[in-house]
């Protein structure tokens, strides 16, 4: 059975629009919703990502930039890596301890894990027919296993480096035992 190129192009477009649009909405909310950048900075500080303002600006910029690149289908594996990186940081710092389901108190990790996996799939699919990658002739080397590797490694290593350098969660008080 042959792979239908039109189906792959459609799948890539649908995934790029949904993940790209979600990232833009997320970044926009960090910048302009509720507490704006200052509120986002306080939230990051409370999770141990210090300095909070730097991380609020980096996360917002990454989500807006990666989202736009995904919508355009430009440098798709690198844009998808931005989604992997930001969601991997959220996975570790905010959601992992709450279990799988998003409806659990504190929100579980199913949502961020799904975005990570879909972003990895996008890296493998590439931008598809309706993309700037295709229009510029750069899609050939940026899909398949190479695209997946770029997406997973760049996103995962970026998140790991950020966490290693900047994440300092508050220590839990030591349990006391009565003698």
C-alpha positions in Angstrom: 0.0 0.0 0.0 1.5 3.3 -1.1 1.6 6.3 1.2 -0.8 9.0 0.0 1.1 12.2 -0.3 -2.0 14.3 -0.2 -3.1 12.7 3.0 0.3 13.4 4.6 0.1 17.0 3.4 -3.4 17.4 4.9 -2.4 15.8 8.2 0.6 18.1 8.4 -1.5 21.2 7.7 -4.2 20.2 10.3 -1.6 19.5 13.0 0.4 22.6 12.2 -2.6 24.8 12.4 -3.9 23.2 15.6 -0.6 23.1 17.5 0.6 26.5 16.1 -2.7 28.2 17.0 -2.6 26.7 20.4 1.0 27.9 21.0 0.1 31.4 19.8 -3.0 31.5 22.1 -0.9 30.2 25.0 1.9 32.8 24.4 -0.6 35.6 23.9 -2.3 34.8 27.2 1.1 34.9 29.0 1.8 38.3 27.5 -1.6 40.0 27.5 -4.1 37.9 29.5 -4.9 38.0 33.2 -1.7 39.1 35.0 0.2 39.7 31.8 4.0 39.2 31.8 4.3 40.2 35.5 1.7 37.6 36.5 3.4 35.0 34.4 6.7 35.9 35.9 5.3 35.5 39.4 3.9 32.1 38.5 7.2 30.9 37.1 9.0 32.2 40.2 6.5 30.2 42.3 7.5 27.0 40.5 11.2 27.6 41.0 12.0 29.0 37.5 14.1 31.9 38.4 14.3 34.7 37.5 10.6 34.5 36.7 10.5 37.5 34.4 13.2 36.0 32.1 11.3 32.7 31.9 8.0 34.5 31.3 9.6 36.4 28.4 11.4 33.3 27.0 8.3 31.1 27.2 6.1 33.7 25.7 8.5 34.4 22.9 9.1 30.7 22.1 5.3 30.0 22.1 4.5 33.0 19.8 7.5 32.4 17.5 7.2 28.6 17.3 3.4 28.9 16.8 3.8 31.4 13.9 6.5 29.2 12.3 4.2 26.2 12.6 1.3 28.1 11.0 3.6 29.1 8.1 5.2 25.7 7.9 8.6 27.3 8.1 11.5 25.3 9.6 8.8 22.9 10.9 11.0 20.5 12.9 12.7 23.5 14.7 9.3 25.1 15.3 8.0 21.8 16.6 11.1 21.6 18.9 9.9 24.9 20.5 6.6 23.2 21.4 8.4 20.2 22.7 10.8 22.3 24.8 8.2 24.6 26.4 5.8 21.7 27.1 8.6 19.5 28.5 9.4 22.3 31.0 5.7 22.5 31.9 5.5 18.7 32.2 8.4 18.6 34.7 7.7 21.8 36.7 3.9 21.9 36.9 2.1 18.8 35.8 4.1 15.6 36.4 3.4 15.5 40.2 -0.4 15.7 39.6 -0.7 12.4 37.7 -1.9 11.8 34.1 -5.4 13.3 33.9 -5.8 17.0 33.3 -8.9 17.2 35.4 -7.0 16.2 38.6 -6.2 18.9 41.1 -3.3 20.9 39.9 -3.8 19.5 36.4 -2.2 16.4 35.2 0.2 16.0 32.3 -2.0 14.5 29.6 -2.4 17.8 27.8 1.3 18.7 27.7 2.3 15.2 26.9 -0.1 15.1 23.9 1.3 18.4 22.6 4.9 17.0 22.9 3.9 13.8 21.0 2.0 15.7 18.3 4.9 18.1 17.9 7.3 15.1 17.4 4.9 13.7 14.8 5.0 17.1 13.0 8.8 17.0 13.0 8.6 13.6 11.2 5.9 14.8 8.8 7.5 18.0 7.9 5.7 21.1 6.8 3.8 19.3 4.0 2.5 20.7 0.7 1.0 23.9 2.1 4.1 25.2 3.8 6.9 27.6 3.3 9.3 24.7 3.7 7.9 23.2 0.5 7.7 26.5 -1.3 11.4 27.3 -0.4 12.5 23.7 -1.3 13.8 23.0 2.1 11.4 20.3 3.1 13.3 17.3 1.7 15.9 17.1 4.4 13.6 18.3 7.2 11.2 15.4 7.6 11.2 11.7 8.4 13.6 10.4 11.0 15.8 13.5 10.6 12.9 15.8 11.3 11.8 13.7 14.3 15.4 13.7 15.7 15.8 17.4 15.3 12.4 18.0 17.0 12.9 15.6 19.9 16.6 16.3 20.5 16.5 20.1 20.2 13.3 20.4 22.3 14.3 17.8 24.9 17.9 19.1 25.3 16.7 22.7 25.4 14.3 21.9 28.2 16.9 19.8 30.0 19.4 22.6 29.8 16.9 25.2 31.0 15.9 23.1 33.9 19.5 22.2 34.9 20.5 25.9 34.9 17.4 27.7 36.2 15.0 25.4 38.0 15.3 25.7 41.8 12.0 24.4 43.3 11.4 25.1 47.0 12.5 22.4 49.3 9.8 20.5 51.0 10.0 20.7 54.8 11.7 17.7 56.3 9.3 15.3 58.0 9.8 15.3 61.7 9.6 12.2 63.9 8.8 12.3 67.5 11.3 10.4 69.7 
